Amino acid sequence: MNPYLSDIDLLPISVAVYRKKGDDFMFIAFNKTAEKTDKISPIELIGKTLTEVFPGIKDFGLLDVLLRVERTGESEVFETKFYKDDRISGWRHNDVVRLESGVVAAFYSDKNIEKELETKGIELKKQLTETEIQLEHQKHAFQEIMENSESISVQGYNKNHEVIYWNRASETMYGYSKEEAIGKKLEDLIIPLEAQEFVRDAVDNWIDNDIAIPSSELVLQDKYGNDVNVFSQHVMVKIDVNDPEMYCLDINLIEIKKLQQELTLDKNFLNTIFDILPDLVWLKDIDGVYLKCNHMF
């Protein structure tokens, strides 16, 4: 019976014991854990040389370590390296020692799972870095769009209703510079006096009870007290639950209001002409139903 097996078979780490044979080493013991790790039985190894069983061992570097430890008697740690031949492949971490009898033992462990996790970790970190770069690019692009928009006013408010963001279109639309607006409360800045309490309660209700403020047409006011007709959309951002931010996107409706007024004037003018004509005038639909007629009719 091999004198080494009774001791090393109980170890949870792979163990191979060698005796020097020329410039090579011959297997004299191989424990059960090593048998599972390398998928080979001791019967196939005992009495054979290391290079005979593991032909790639020279390139792997372990043979040089074994020769050096056998010669000097000083133990060495052979850092985890990747071994591959026609039969097996994997990562191994080796502790090589010379025993009192002069034979050399290698205590090694399978590091495949650790290396796979490390490789996946590196790849994941790379992917995260690439994602962070993309997100930063998108964030920068979005900020550029918001900042340089000339027709859409974008304002940001914290949970205390204080301005934290004020883009260029907001300066144009409401007359306040960015420096003047930052830190001011929404209701004190662009909300008419009669609507301030309502707006204050609506924002708090959204923050506290998650009841959103619907998009709608509003009449706000600028720095000089002038009415500003806008279509306003509101977004609540809750990246930090304890510090939500509300963003308002306002589209100036002044040109649309002007056009509506002009159309109303044109309509009134046409109605006047329609009524003062001395002839009988009427309008019917395709079914002959009267839609309109003048006073003379």
N, C-alpha and C positions, 0 to 999 in steps of 0.2 A: 504493500500500500504506500502510496506517495506520502511522505511525512508532512508535506506542506498542506495537503488538501483538508485535513481535519481542522486546521486553523482558519485558512482563508475562505473556505466554503460558507462560513458563517457571516462573513463580511457583506454588507449591503453595497459595497463599491466593487467595481471590476478589478481583479488582480491577476497579473501574469508574472510568472517567475521564470527567469532565463539563466542558462549557464553559457559562458563564453565558449565559442567554437570558432577558432581562427579569427576572422574579421566579422563574424556573424554571431548570433546567439541562438541557442537551441531551447525550445520550450520544455520545461520540466514540471510545470504546474499551471493550472488554469481554472479559476473558480467558477461556480454556477452563475454568478452575476455577470461575469465576463462572457460566459457561454450565451446568455440571453442578449447581451449588448452586441456581440459580434456575430451572432447567429451561426455559431460553429461549435462542435463538441470537442472536449479535451482529447478524445480518441483520435480525431483528425489532426491534432496539433502535437501532442507529446512525442518528443524525439525528432521533430522536424525543426528546421531553422526558421527564423523570423522572416527572412527575405523570401523563403520558399512559400510560406503561407500568405504573407502580405507583401507582394512584389513592389508595391509603391512606397514602402517604408523608408527607403533612402531619400527619396524626394520629400517625404513628409518631415524628415529631420530627426525622428526618434532614435534611429540607429546610432547616430553620432552622439546623442545624449547618453545612451546606454554604454557605449564604449568609454566615454569620458568618466561616467560615474564608476564603472568597473575598475578603471585605472586609478582614479584619485580617491575613491571612497567617499567623496562629498556628494550629498544628495542634491538633486536639481528639480526644479519645477519647469516642466515643458508646457508653456502657455497653450491655451486652446488653439488648435489648428484644424483645418479641414483635410480629412483623409478620404481618398476615393480609389477604389480598384474595381475589377470586374464583378466583385461580389457584394461589397458594402461601401457605404459612404457616410460621412458624418463628422461632427465636431468632437474632438477629444481634448480633455485637460489631464495631463499626466504628472504624477509625483513619482520620481525615480529614485530608488535607494539601493545601496549595497548592503546585504545582510552579512552577519558574522561569518557565515560559511563561505562567503565569497561570491555567492550567486547574486543576481540583480533582480529586483522586483519593481514592477511598474503598477502603481495604483492609479486607475483612471476612471473617469466618469463620462457618461454620454451627455453632451451639451446641446444636442440638436434642438430640443424644445426652447431652451434659453436663447439659442442663436436665432431660431425662427422668430421668436418674440422680439428679439433685439432688431432683427432685420425689418420685421413688420413695424416696429416702433419707429425706426428711422424713416421708413417709407411713409408711415402715417404722419410723422413730424414734417416730412417734406410736403406731403399733400396739404397739411394744415397751413404750412408756410405759404404755399401757392394760393390756397383759399384766402388766407389773410391778405395777400397781395391783391387778389382780385377784389375782395371786399373793400380794401382801402382805395383801390382804383375806382370802384363803383361809388363809394362814399364821396370821393373827391369830385367825380363827375357830377353826382347829384348836387353837391354843394355849389359847384360852378353853375349848374343850371338854375338853381334856386337864387343864387346871389346875383346872377346877371340877367335874370328875367326882367323884361321891361313892362310886361302887361299883367303879370300875376304877382300880387303882393303875398309874401309868405312871412308870417310872424310866429314866433314860438313863445310859449308862456309856461312858467313852472307852476307847481301846485298852489303857490300864493298869488297866482294871476300876474306875476311880474314878467316883463319882457326879457327873454333870453336870446331871441333871434329876431332880426329885423333886416330884411333884404333891401336891395336898391329900389325895387318897385314900390315897397312900402314907404320909402322916403318920398318918392314922387307922388304917390297917391294920397298920403296923409300929411305931408309937409314936415314931419319930424325927421331929423337926422338920426342915424343909428345911435350916436352918442346921447342924443336927447331921449330916445325911446327906451334904451336898455335900463332895466330896473324899475321902470314905471309900471303901474298896474293897468291892465286891460281896460277896466271900466272907467278909469280916470283919464284914459288917453284918447280913445276913438269912439267911445260909446256915448250917445246923447244922454243928458241928465235924466230924462224920464225913463230910460231903459236900463240904467246902471244897476239898480237893485235886482231886476229880472235876470240880467246877464250874470251877475255875481252868483245868484242862487243856482242858475242853470249849470255853470261851470263846476260849482261845488257838488251838485247832484251827480254830475258825470263822474267826477273823481271818487266820490264816496259810494255811489250806488250803481255806477256803470250805466247810467241812462244817458245815451249819446245826444248831443245837440244836432238836430237835422240840418242838412244843407238847405239854404233858402236865400231869397233876395232880402237884403237888409239896407237900411239907410243909416250909415255911420256918419262920423264927422271928422273933418281934418283939424289941423292945428289952429286954424283961423275961425273955426265954428261953422264952416260951410258943410252942407250935406254932401255925402259921398255915397252914391248908389252902387252897391256891389252884390255879386252872387258869391256867397261865402260857404266854403266847405271846411269841416273841422275834423281833425284826426288826433286821437289820444294815443300817445306812445308810452308804454309801460315797461321799458327795459329794466328799470329798477322799480319794484312795486311800491316802495316807500317814497319815490320821487318821480311821479308821472309828469309828462310834458304834453301840453296841448299845442297843436300847430293849426293855424288858420290860413287857408288859401283863398284870397279874395280876388275876384275878377271885376274890374271897373266896368260898370254898365252905362257910363255917361254917354257914350256914342249911341248905344242902343236906345237910351231914353230920349236923346235928341231926335233920333229917327222916328221913334214912336210919336213924339210931339209933332214932327213935320207931317207924318201920315194922318194924324188927327186933324191938323189944320187943313190938309188937302181934302180930307173927307168932309169936313164942315163946309169948305168952299164949294165942293161939288154939290152938296145937299142944297146950299143956298141957290146956286144956279138952277138946279133941278126944280126948285119950288117957284122961281120967278118967271120961268118960261111961260109964255102966253098960250102955248099949245098943250093939248092933252098928252101927258106922258105917263107911262106905266111900265112896270117890269113884271114878267111872268117866268116861272120855271118851265121846264120841258113838259110838265104835265098840265100847264095852263093855269097853275095856281098863282094868284097875284102876290108879288113880293113887295112892291112899292108903287106909289103913284103920287103925282104932284097935286098941289092945291087946285089948279085949274080942272083936273080930272074929277 
